[in-house]
Amino acid sequence: ELAEELGVRLLRIGDVRLTVPDVGSPFIIEFVDAEIEGDPTAREHEAVAWHTAQELSGMPLAPSDTELARLLLGSEGRGQRAEGRGQRAEGRRQKAEGRGKGR
């Protein structure tokens, strides 16, 4: 999915930072750190942009993404970066029973 939608190569998946049920579906969304190679480009969407957790908190987001923004907002106060460029990006992977492909 990362190669298809953003044109980057996944190098490593880190620990799960947050697990949230996807409202209205059988999916569970897991937010993970992802180490990538390449610069993300919008292949299936209008644009790709880096935002701080503070900026994300003011945007209309899906419920699961709102939960991640809250988590990152708390992390910024502890000196952790909520944004990255080229090497680390927030990734998300959906798991569902019977579905072998991550998203």
C-alpha positions as CSV (number, residue, x, y, z in Angstrom):
1,E,0.0,0.0,0.0
2,L,2.8,2.5,0.8
3,A,4.5,1.9,-2.6
4,E,1.2,2.0,-4.4
5,E,-0.3,5.1,-2.7
6,L,2.9,7.1,-1.8
7,G,5.7,5.7,-4.0
8,V,7.9,4.8,-1.0
9,R,9.6,1.6,0.0
10,L,8.9,0.2,3.5
11,L,12.1,-0.6,5.3
12,R,10.9,-1.4,8.8
13,I,7.7,-1.5,10.9
14,G,8.0,-0.5,14.5
15,D,5.9,-1.1,17.5
16,V,2.2,-0.4,17.6
17,R,1.6,3.0,19.1
18,L,-2.2,3.0,19.1
19,T,-5.0,0.5,18.3
20,V,-8.4,1.8,17.5
21,P,-11.6,0.1,16.3
22,D,-12.7,1.5,12.9
23,V,-16.2,2.9,13.6
24,G,-18.8,1.3,11.4
25,S,-16.6,-1.5,10.1
26,P,-15.1,-4.8,11.3
27,F,-11.5,-3.4,11.0
28,I,-9.1,-2.6,13.7
29,I,-6.6,0.2,12.9
30,E,-3.1,0.0,14.3
31,F,-0.9,3.0,14.1
32,V,2.8,2.1,13.8
33,D,6.1,3.8,13.2
34,A,7.3,3.0,9.7
35,E,10.8,3.6,8.4
36,I,10.6,4.3,4.7
37,E,12.9,5.0,1.8
38,G,12.0,7.8,-0.7
39,D,10.0,10.9,-0.6
40,P,6.2,10.4,-0.3
41,T,4.2,11.6,-3.4
42,A,0.5,11.7,-3.8
43,R,-0.4,8.9,-6.3
44,E,-4.0,8.2,-5.3
45,H,-4.8,11.4,-3.4
46,E,-4.6,15.2,-4.1
47,A,-1.7,16.0,-1.8
48,V,0.8,14.7,0.8
49,A,1.7,17.1,3.6
50,W,3.5,17.0,7.0
51,H,1.7,18.5,9.9
52,T,2.4,18.9,13.6
53,A,0.1,17.2,16.1
54,Q,-1.2,20.7,17.0
55,E,-2.1,21.3,13.3
56,L,-3.8,17.9,13.1
57,S,-5.9,18.6,16.1
58,G,-7.7,21.4,14.2
59,M,-8.4,19.4,11.1
60,P,-11.5,17.3,10.2
61,L,-10.2,13.8,10.7
62,A,-11.6,10.3,10.8
63,P,-12.3,9.2,14.4
64,S,-9.2,6.9,14.5
65,D,-7.0,9.7,13.1
66,T,-8.3,12.1,15.8
67,E,-7.2,9.6,18.4
68,L,-3.7,9.5,16.9
69,A,-3.6,13.3,16.8
70,R,-4.4,13.3,20.6
71,L,-1.7,10.8,21.3
72,L,0.9,12.7,19.3
73,L,-0.1,16.0,20.9
74,G,0.8,14.5,24.2
75,S,4.1,13.2,22.8
76,E,5.1,16.7,21.6
77,G,5.1,17.9,25.1
78,R,7.7,15.2,26.0
79,G,10.1,16.3,23.3
80,Q,9.1,13.7,20.7
81,R,8.6,14.7,17.1
82,A,5.1,14.2,15.6
83,E,6.3,14.7,12.1
84,G,9.0,13.4,9.9
85,R,10.5,13.6,6.4
86,G,11.8,10.8,4.2
87,Q,13.0,8.4,6.9
88,R,10.1,8.0,9.4
89,A,6.4,8.5,8.9
90,E,3.3,7.5,10.7
91,G,1.9,4.4,9.1
92,R,-1.3,2.7,9.6
93,R,-2.3,-0.9,9.0
94,Q,-5.7,-2.3,9.2
95,K,-6.3,-5.9,10.2
96,A,-9.5,-7.8,9.9
97,E,-10.3,-11.4,10.3
98,G,-9.8,-13.1,6.9
99,R,-8.0,-10.2,5.4
100,G,-4.3,-11.0,4.7
101,K,-3.3,-7.6,3.3
102,G,-2.4,-4.6,5.5
103,R,-3.5,-1.1,4.6
